[in-house]
């Protein structure tokens, strides 16, 4: 057994109800975890030394199988909806007893770690895994205590992840055999029936999205963040596939974090100790920092190899388009440590507009910023999901609705207050299509997007001329260093201007219909920022 001298792990597992453990591996190094994974035939090494695993049946999160225990603590504070599904305390207790009984007599991997780089908001976490590579994911993604800190680690949240335990919906009150259940009263997350590691990360993100705004007055955000040489912080909001991780990994700026942050009265801090990046079509030329981070200790999920080699084929979508890699933040050369930045000067809302309607960059008024934040728009393209044959709009409040236990208005109100108090510039960046929709137009080049963001950060767009979009009312520049002027006005890139106008109003209508459920809790300034739909 691998048991630390500083903690009585076996006794602590018994206190969790996990008894008669055959073998417990506590706080193993990445090298040990990789060796064990390979020895168990659960993964293989690439030519760079990174570990590749297949997560099996689930290659992404399962939002319909995520539950929150509805009890005295959460009944009137959680926004119960399609993402925050209620689970009774009695059913949680039964499921807990069944999953701990399942682990009895088995081999487990245990890790103590924590979330939140700012010590004032630190949340300690114990992760219990059934697989060594899932424990490697926890090592990569959470913050890592020193040996001395381990001695005095106070109990916090516990995650029990047992992919081999499949729930019985009749007995366990789940929808199907996989589940992720959060109990705020017990400070526990139960995950079963799925090996997809993102459930571990997003479980803690959900927890922090409740306790930080609700209990601490800190705005929690699904965003990446970086800091310039002058100490100016930039925040990037965006759903998966919009470029959040890619655009925040800027060699000229310090990376604070790529996915989850808190905004206090005097700082922005990272929740995590690592990055979880998409790798589909990854190349060294386009994303050198992520590409070069895939080395010893990095964990690749569901990627394919070139035939007869151990070299990764990043274009291989045979398992999923959602191929991923996790690695410690320190693998990025210019990562900021500790991951705490100054107050932001610029906020970027990233959207992949597959309809080719929105400008590649536009500057938002406070009202427009709040409208776009609550809307959380992007569009999926054909081929990314079964059944999608043409662009499909997605609206996810606060750019992360599945992880937001409170009502979106709570996060929006906090963001609005901070934006006004600190006079932050807010930009809408379209990383999607121009010259027509997906299938007709072209994807906006990454180098142009980088140039636009760089110009905004450097203040080079402060004094240029802006025009107002006829339908969306947002202001876009007529010139930007390093960017062809003709692409800045999306209407000009379409050969059929009448078709553009019609599609713009059609997209505006989707925004308006989606926003109806938030209208009653929005003020006049936000409502006035709605696009003009027919």
C-alpha positions as CSV (number, residue, x, y, z in Angstrom):
1,X,0.0,0.0,0.0
2,X,1.1,3.6,-0.7
3,X,0.1,5.4,2.5
4,X,1.5,8.7,3.5
5,X,3.2,9.0,6.9
6,X,1.3,12.3,7.5
7,X,-2.3,11.0,7.3
8,X,-4.1,7.8,8.5
9,X,-5.8,7.2,5.1
10,X,-7.3,3.8,5.9
11,X,-9.0,5.2,9.0
12,X,-10.3,8.2,7.1
13,X,-11.7,5.9,4.4
14,X,-13.5,3.9,7.0
15,X,-15.0,7.1,8.3
16,X,-16.3,7.6,4.8
17,X,-17.9,4.2,4.9
18,X,-15.3,2.6,2.6
19,X,-13.9,-0.5,4.4
20,X,-11.8,-3.6,3.8
21,X,-9.8,-1.8,1.1
22,X,-7.6,-4.3,-0.8
23,X,-5.0,-1.6,-1.6
24,X,-5.0,2.2,-1.1
25,X,-2.7,4.4,-3.1
26,X,-2.4,7.8,-1.5
27,X,-1.0,11.0,-3.1
28,X,1.0,9.1,-5.7
29,X,3.3,11.1,-8.1
30,X,2.2,11.5,-11.8
31,X,5.0,9.0,-12.8
32,X,3.7,6.3,-10.5
33,X,0.1,6.9,-11.7
34,X,1.2,6.7,-15.3
35,X,3.1,3.5,-14.7
36,X,0.2,1.9,-12.9
37,X,-2.2,2.9,-15.7
38,X,0.0,1.3,-18.3
39,X,0.5,-1.8,-16.2
40,X,-3.2,-2.2,-15.8
41,X,-3.7,-1.9,-19.6
42,X,-5.9,1.2,-19.1
43,X,-3.7,3.5,-21.2
44,X,-0.6,3.9,-23.4
45,X,2.2,6.3,-23.8
46,X,2.7,8.7,-26.7
47,X,6.0,9.6,-28.3
48,X,6.0,12.7,-26.2
49,X,5.6,10.8,-22.9
50,X,2.0,11.8,-22.4
51,X,-0.6,9.2,-21.3
52,X,-3.6,8.4,-23.6
53,X,-6.8,6.8,-22.2
54,X,-10.2,6.0,-23.6
55,X,-13.1,7.1,-21.3
56,X,-15.4,4.5,-22.8
57,X,-19.1,5.0,-23.1
58,X,-19.1,8.7,-22.1
59,X,-16.8,11.1,-23.9
60,X,-18.4,14.2,-22.5
61,X,-20.5,15.4,-19.6
62,X,-24.1,14.2,-19.2
63,X,-26.1,17.2,-18.1
64,X,-29.4,15.3,-17.7
65,X,-27.7,13.0,-15.2
66,X,-26.4,15.7,-12.9
67,X,-28.4,16.2,-9.7
68,X,-28.3,18.5,-6.6
69,X,-29.7,17.3,-3.3
70,X,-32.7,19.4,-2.5
71,X,-32.8,19.9,1.3
72,X,-33.2,22.7,3.8
73,X,-29.9,24.3,2.6
74,X,-30.7,24.3,-1.1
75,X,-34.5,24.2,-1.5
76,X,-35.0,28.0,-1.7
77,X,-31.6,29.0,-3.0
78,X,-30.9,26.8,-6.0
79,X,-32.5,27.7,-9.3
80,X,-34.2,24.4,-10.1
81,X,-34.3,23.9,-13.9
82,X,-33.3,21.5,-16.6
83,X,-29.6,21.6,-15.4
84,X,-30.2,21.7,-11.6
85,X,-32.2,18.6,-11.1
86,X,-33.4,17.8,-7.5
87,X,-32.4,14.7,-5.7
88,X,-33.9,13.7,-2.3
89,X,-31.7,13.4,0.8
90,X,-33.0,9.9,1.3
91,X,-32.0,8.8,-2.1
92,X,-28.6,10.4,-1.7
93,X,-28.1,8.4,1.5
94,X,-29.0,5.1,-0.2
95,X,-26.8,5.9,-3.2
96,X,-23.9,6.8,-0.9
97,X,-24.2,3.5,1.0
98,X,-24.4,1.5,-2.3
99,X,-21.4,3.2,-3.9
100,X,-19.2,2.9,-0.7
101,X,-20.2,-0.8,-0.4
102,X,-19.2,-1.3,-4.0
103,X,-15.7,0.1,-3.3
104,X,-15.2,-2.2,-0.3
105,X,-12.5,-4.7,-0.9
106,X,-11.3,-2.9,-4.0
107,X,-8.1,-1.0,-5.0
108,X,-8.6,2.8,-4.7
109,X,-6.5,5.9,-5.4
110,X,-6.9,8.8,-3.0
111,X,-5.7,12.4,-3.4
112,X,-5.9,15.5,-1.2
113,X,-5.9,18.7,-3.0
114,X,-7.7,22.1,-3.1
115,X,-9.4,24.7,-5.2
116,X,-9.1,28.5,-5.3
117,X,-5.6,30.1,-5.6
118,X,-6.6,32.9,-3.2
119,X,-6.1,31.4,0.3
120,X,-9.0,33.5,1.6
121,X,-11.4,31.3,-0.4
122,X,-9.6,28.0,-0.5
123,X,-11.7,24.8,-0.5
124,X,-10.0,21.5,0.4
125,X,-10.9,18.5,-1.6
126,X,-10.4,14.7,-1.2
127,X,-10.8,12.7,-4.3
128,X,-11.3,8.9,-4.2
129,X,-10.9,7.2,-7.6
130,X,-11.3,3.7,-8.9
131,X,-8.7,4.2,-11.6
132,X,-5.1,5.6,-11.4
133,X,-5.5,7.9,-14.4
134,X,-8.6,9.6,-12.9
135,X,-6.4,10.4,-9.9
136,X,-3.8,11.8,-12.3
137,X,-6.5,14.1,-13.7
138,X,-7.2,15.3,-10.1
139,X,-3.5,15.9,-9.7
140,X,-3.3,17.9,-12.9
141,X,-6.5,19.9,-12.5
142,X,-6.6,20.8,-8.8
143,X,-4.1,22.8,-6.7
144,X,-1.5,20.7,-5.0
145,X,-0.7,21.0,-1.3
146,X,2.8,20.6,0.0
147,X,3.7,17.7,2.3
148,X,3.6,20.1,5.3
149,X,0.2,21.4,4.3
150,X,-1.1,17.8,4.1
151,X,-0.3,17.3,7.8
152,X,-2.7,20.1,8.7
153,X,-5.3,19.7,6.0
154,X,-8.8,20.3,7.3
155,X,-11.6,18.1,5.8
156,X,-13.5,19.8,3.1
157,X,-15.4,18.4,0.1
158,X,-15.2,14.7,-0.9
159,X,-15.5,13.4,-4.4
160,X,-16.1,9.6,-4.8
161,X,-15.8,8.6,-8.4
162,X,-16.5,4.9,-9.2
163,X,-17.1,4.4,-13.0
164,X,-17.6,0.7,-12.4
165,X,-20.6,1.3,-10.2
166,X,-23.7,1.4,-12.4
167,X,-26.8,2.8,-10.8
168,X,-30.2,1.0,-11.0
169,X,-32.7,3.8,-11.8
170,X,-35.5,1.9,-10.0
171,X,-33.4,1.6,-6.8
172,X,-31.3,4.7,-7.0
173,X,-33.8,7.3,-8.5
174,X,-31.4,8.2,-11.3
175,X,-32.3,8.6,-14.9
176,X,-30.0,5.9,-16.1
177,X,-26.9,4.0,-14.9
178,X,-24.5,7.0,-14.8
179,X,-24.9,10.0,-12.4
180,X,-23.2,12.9,-10.7
181,X,-24.9,14.0,-7.5
182,X,-23.9,17.0,-5.4
183,X,-24.9,17.4,-1.7
184,X,-24.1,20.8,-0.3
185,X,-25.1,19.7,3.2
186,X,-22.8,16.6,3.2
187,X,-20.1,18.4,1.2
188,X,-19.9,15.5,-1.1
189,X,-20.1,14.6,-4.8
190,X,-20.9,11.1,-6.0
191,X,-20.0,10.1,-9.5
192,X,-20.7,6.7,-11.0
193,X,-21.2,4.8,-14.3
194,X,-19.0,7.2,-16.3
195,X,-15.2,7.5,-16.7
196,X,-15.3,11.0,-18.2
197,X,-13.0,13.0,-16.0
198,X,-14.7,16.3,-16.8
199,X,-17.5,15.3,-14.3
200,X,-14.9,15.6,-11.5
201,X,-13.8,19.1,-12.5
202,X,-17.3,20.4,-13.2
203,X,-18.6,19.0,-10.0
204,X,-16.3,21.3,-8.0
205,X,-17.0,24.2,-10.3
206,X,-20.7,23.7,-9.6
207,X,-20.0,23.8,-5.8
208,X,-17.9,27.0,-6.1
209,X,-20.6,28.6,-8.3
210,X,-22.9,28.2,-5.3
211,X,-20.8,29.0,-2.2
212,X,-18.7,31.9,-3.6
213,X,-21.5,34.2,-4.8
214,X,-24.1,32.9,-2.2
215,X,-21.9,32.8,0.9
216,X,-18.8,34.9,0.1
217,X,-20.0,37.7,-2.2
218,X,-17.4,36.6,-4.9
219,X,-18.5,36.4,-8.5
220,X,-17.6,33.0,-9.9
221,X,-17.1,32.8,-13.7
222,X,-16.8,30.3,-16.4
223,X,-13.9,32.1,-18.1
224,X,-10.2,32.1,-18.8
225,X,-7.9,35.0,-17.7
226,X,-4.5,36.3,-18.4
227,X,-2.4,39.3,-17.4
228,X,-0.2,41.7,-19.4
229,X,3.3,42.9,-18.6
230,X,1.8,46.1,-17.1
231,X,-0.5,44.0,-14.8
232,X,-3.7,44.5,-16.8
233,X,-6.0,41.5,-16.5
234,X,-8.2,40.3,-19.3
235,X,-11.1,37.9,-18.9
236,X,-12.4,35.6,-21.7
237,X,-16.0,34.2,-21.4
238,X,-17.1,31.6,-23.9
239,X,-18.7,28.2,-24.3
240,X,-16.8,25.1,-25.5
241,X,-15.4,25.5,-29.0
242,X,-15.3,29.3,-29.0
243,X,-11.5,29.6,-28.4
244,X,-11.4,30.4,-24.7
245,X,-8.4,28.3,-23.8
246,X,-6.7,29.0,-27.1
247,X,-7.0,32.8,-27.0
248,X,-6.0,33.1,-23.3
249,X,-2.8,31.1,-23.9
250,X,-0.9,34.2,-25.3
251,X,2.9,34.0,-25.2
252,X,3.0,37.7,-24.5
253,X,0.8,37.6,-21.4
254,X,0.8,35.6,-18.2
255,X,-1.8,32.9,-18.0
256,X,-3.9,33.1,-14.8
257,X,-6.1,30.2,-15.8
258,X,-8.1,28.7,-18.7
259,X,-11.6,28.0,-17.4
260,X,-12.8,28.9,-13.9
261,X,-12.2,32.1,-11.9
262,X,-13.4,34.2,-9.0
263,X,-13.6,38.0,-9.1
264,X,-13.2,39.7,-5.7
265,X,-13.1,43.3,-4.7
266,X,-9.4,43.5,-5.5
267,X,-8.4,40.5,-7.7
268,X,-9.2,37.7,-10.1
269,X,-8.1,34.3,-9.0
270,X,-8.0,30.8,-10.6
271,X,-10.0,28.0,-9.1
272,X,-7.7,25.3,-10.6
273,X,-4.1,24.1,-10.8
274,X,-4.3,23.0,-14.4
275,X,-5.7,23.3,-17.9
276,X,-8.3,21.0,-19.6
277,X,-7.9,21.9,-23.3
278,X,-9.7,20.5,-26.4
279,X,-7.2,18.9,-28.8
280,X,-9.2,18.2,-31.9
281,X,-7.1,19.5,-34.9
282,X,-4.5,20.8,-32.5
283,X,-1.3,22.0,-34.2
284,X,2.0,23.4,-33.0
285,X,1.7,26.3,-35.5
286,X,-1.7,27.5,-34.2
287,X,-1.5,26.6,-30.5
288,X,2.1,26.2,-29.6
289,X,1.7,26.5,-25.8
290,X,-1.0,23.8,-25.6
291,X,0.8,21.6,-28.1
292,X,4.1,21.7,-26.2
293,X,2.4,21.0,-22.8
294,X,1.5,17.5,-24.0
295,X,4.4,15.7,-22.4
296,X,5.2,13.6,-19.4
297,X,2.3,13.8,-16.9
298,X,-0.2,15.1,-19.4
299,X,-3.4,13.1,-19.7
300,X,-5.0,12.8,-23.2
301,X,-8.5,11.5,-23.5
302,X,-10.0,9.7,-26.5
303,X,-7.4,10.7,-29.1
304,X,-6.2,8.4,-31.9
305,X,-2.8,7.4,-33.1
306,X,-1.3,7.4,-36.6
307,X,-1.5,3.7,-37.7
308,X,1.5,1.6,-36.4
309,X,2.9,4.5,-34.3
310,X,2.5,6.0,-30.8
311,X,2.2,9.5,-32.4
312,X,-1.1,11.3,-31.8
313,X,-3.3,12.1,-34.8
314,X,-5.1,15.2,-33.5
315,X,-7.4,15.2,-36.5
316,X,-8.8,11.8,-35.5
317,X,-12.5,12.1,-34.6
318,X,-13.3,8.4,-34.6
319,X,-14.0,8.3,-30.9
320,X,-15.3,11.9,-30.4
321,X,-14.8,15.5,-31.4
322,X,-14.4,16.2,-27.7
323,X,-10.8,15.0,-27.4
324,X,-9.1,16.6,-24.4
325,X,-5.8,17.0,-22.5
326,X,-5.2,17.9,-18.9
327,X,-1.9,19.2,-17.6
328,X,-0.6,21.3,-14.7
329,X,-0.7,25.0,-15.2
330,X,3.1,25.1,-14.7
331,X,3.4,23.3,-18.1
332,X,2.6,26.7,-19.7
333,X,5.9,28.6,-19.7
334,X,4.3,32.0,-18.9
335,X,1.8,30.8,-16.3
336,X,1.2,33.3,-13.4
337,X,2.0,31.7,-10.0
338,X,0.2,32.0,-7.7
339,X,-2.7,32.3,-10.1
340,X,-4.0,35.6,-8.8
341,X,-4.3,38.6,-11.1
342,X,-5.3,42.2,-10.8
343,X,-8.7,43.6,-11.4
344,X,-9.7,43.3,-15.1
345,X,-9.6,46.1,-17.6
346,X,-11.0,44.2,-20.5
347,X,-13.7,41.5,-20.8
348,X,-14.1,39.4,-24.0
349,X,-17.3,37.5,-24.7
350,X,-16.4,34.8,-27.3
351,X,-19.0,33.4,-29.6
352,X,-18.6,31.0,-32.6
353,X,-21.3,32.4,-34.8
354,X,-21.8,29.7,-37.4
355,X,-24.4,31.9,-39.2
356,X,-21.8,34.5,-40.2
357,X,-23.9,37.4,-38.9
358,X,-22.0,39.0,-35.9
359,X,-18.9,41.2,-36.5
360,X,-15.6,39.7,-35.7
361,X,-15.1,42.3,-33.0
362,X,-17.5,44.9,-31.5
363,X,-17.6,47.0,-28.4
364,X,-20.5,46.7,-26.0
365,X,-22.3,49.2,-23.8
366,X,-23.0,48.1,-20.2
367,X,-26.6,47.3,-21.2
368,X,-25.5,45.3,-24.2
369,X,-22.8,43.5,-22.1
370,X,-25.4,42.4,-19.6
371,X,-27.8,41.2,-22.4
372,X,-25.0,39.2,-24.1
373,X,-23.8,37.7,-20.7
374,X,-27.3,36.5,-19.8
375,X,-27.9,35.2,-23.3
376,X,-24.5,33.3,-23.6
377,X,-24.8,32.7,-27.3
378,X,-22.8,30.5,-29.6
379,X,-23.7,28.1,-32.5
380,X,-22.9,24.5,-33.1
381,X,-22.1,23.4,-36.6
382,X,-22.9,20.3,-38.6
383,X,-21.1,17.2,-37.6
384,X,-20.4,18.1,-34.0
385,X,-23.4,16.3,-32.7
386,X,-25.7,13.6,-34.0
387,X,-28.6,15.0,-35.9
388,X,-27.1,18.5,-36.5
389,X,-27.0,19.1,-40.3
390,X,-26.9,22.9,-40.3
391,X,-25.9,25.6,-37.8
392,X,-27.8,25.4,-34.5
393,X,-27.9,28.2,-31.9
394,X,-27.0,27.5,-28.3
395,X,-27.8,29.9,-25.5
396,X,-26.2,29.1,-22.1
397,X,-26.8,31.8,-19.5
398,X,-23.6,33.3,-18.1
399,X,-21.7,31.2,-20.6
400,X,-22.0,28.2,-18.3
401,X,-25.6,27.5,-17.4
402,X,-25.1,23.7,-16.6
403,X,-22.8,24.7,-13.8
404,X,-24.7,27.6,-12.3
405,X,-26.8,26.5,-9.2
406,X,-28.1,30.0,-8.6
407,X,-30.4,32.0,-10.8
408,X,-28.6,33.6,-13.8
409,X,-29.8,37.1,-12.7
410,X,-27.6,36.7,-9.5
411,X,-24.4,36.3,-11.5
412,X,-25.5,38.9,-14.0
413,X,-26.2,41.5,-11.3
414,X,-22.8,40.9,-9.7
415,X,-21.0,41.2,-13.1
416,X,-22.9,44.4,-13.9
417,X,-22.0,46.0,-10.6
418,X,-18.3,45.2,-11.1
419,X,-18.2,46.4,-14.7
420,X,-19.7,49.7,-13.7
421,X,-17.6,50.2,-10.6
422,X,-14.4,49.4,-12.4
423,X,-15.2,50.8,-15.8
424,X,-14.2,47.7,-17.7
425,X,-14.2,47.6,-21.5
426,X,-16.4,44.7,-22.8
427,X,-15.9,43.3,-26.3
428,X,-17.9,40.7,-28.3
429,X,-15.6,38.5,-30.4
430,X,-17.0,36.3,-33.1
431,X,-14.6,33.4,-33.7
432,X,-17.0,31.8,-36.1
433,X,-17.9,32.4,-39.8
434,X,-17.7,35.3,-42.2
435,X,-18.8,35.7,-45.8
436,X,-21.8,33.4,-45.2
437,X,-22.9,30.7,-42.8
438,X,-21.0,27.4,-42.1
439,X,-20.8,25.5,-45.4
440,X,-20.8,28.7,-47.5
441,X,-18.5,31.2,-45.8
442,X,-15.1,30.8,-44.1
443,X,-14.0,30.5,-40.5
444,X,-12.4,33.8,-39.3
445,X,-8.7,33.2,-39.2
446,X,-7.2,32.8,-35.7
447,X,-4.4,35.2,-36.5
448,X,-7.0,37.9,-37.2
449,X,-8.8,37.2,-34.0
450,X,-5.5,37.4,-32.1
451,X,-4.8,40.8,-33.8
452,X,-8.2,42.2,-32.8
453,X,-7.8,41.1,-29.2
454,X,-4.3,42.5,-29.1
455,X,-5.5,45.8,-30.5
456,X,-8.2,46.0,-27.9
457,X,-5.8,45.2,-25.1
458,X,-3.2,47.8,-26.3
459,X,-5.8,50.6,-26.6
460,X,-5.4,50.8,-30.3
461,X,-9.2,50.6,-30.8
462,X,-9.9,53.5,-28.5
463,X,-9.9,56.3,-31.1
464,X,-10.9,54.5,-34.3
465,X,-14.3,55.1,-36.0
466,X,-17.1,52.8,-35.1
467,X,-20.3,51.9,-37.0
468,X,-23.5,50.5,-35.4
469,X,-24.9,47.2,-36.6
470,X,-28.4,47.8,-38.0
471,X,-29.9,44.7,-36.3
472,X,-27.9,44.1,-33.2
473,X,-27.0,47.7,-32.4
474,X,-23.4,46.8,-31.4
475,X,-20.5,49.1,-32.4
476,X,-17.8,47.7,-34.6
477,X,-14.6,49.4,-35.7
478,X,-14.0,50.3,-39.4
479,X,-10.2,49.6,-39.0
480,X,-8.0,47.4,-36.9
481,X,-4.2,46.9,-37.1
482,X,-3.3,43.5,-38.7
483,X,-6.9,42.8,-39.9
484,X,-8.3,43.4,-43.4
485,X,-10.9,46.2,-43.2
486,X,-13.3,44.3,-45.4
487,X,-14.0,41.6,-42.8
488,X,-14.9,44.0,-39.9
489,X,-18.3,44.7,-41.4
490,X,-19.9,41.2,-41.7
491,X,-22.6,42.4,-44.2
492,X,-19.9,43.4,-46.7
493,X,-18.5,39.9,-46.7
494,X,-21.7,38.4,-48.0
495,X,-22.3,38.4,-51.8
496,X,-26.0,38.4,-51.2
497,X,-26.7,41.4,-49.0
498,X,-30.5,40.8,-48.8
499,X,-29.9,37.2,-47.6
500,X,-27.5,38.6,-44.9
501,X,-30.2,41.0,-43.7
502,X,-32.8,38.3,-43.6
503,X,-30.5,35.9,-41.7
504,X,-29.5,38.7,-39.3
505,X,-33.1,39.3,-38.3
506,X,-33.7,35.6,-38.0
507,X,-30.8,35.3,-35.5
508,X,-32.1,38.4,-33.7
509,X,-35.4,36.6,-33.3
510,X,-33.7,33.7,-31.7
511,X,-32.1,36.0,-29.2
512,X,-35.3,37.7,-28.4
513,X,-37.3,34.5,-27.9
514,X,-34.5,33.0,-25.7
515,X,-34.4,36.2,-23.5
516,X,-38.1,36.1,-22.7
517,X,-37.5,34.0,-19.6
518,X,-35.1,36.6,-18.2
519,X,-37.0,39.7,-19.1
520,X,-39.0,40.0,-15.9
521,X,-35.8,40.2,-13.8
522,X,-33.9,42.6,-16.2
523,X,-33.9,46.4,-16.0
524,X,-34.8,48.8,-18.8
525,X,-31.1,49.3,-19.9
526,X,-30.7,45.6,-20.5
527,X,-34.0,45.2,-22.2
528,X,-33.2,48.1,-24.5
529,X,-30.1,46.2,-25.7
530,X,-32.1,43.5,-27.4
531,X,-31.5,43.2,-31.2
532,X,-34.2,44.3,-33.6
533,X,-36.1,41.3,-34.8
534,X,-39.1,41.4,-37.1
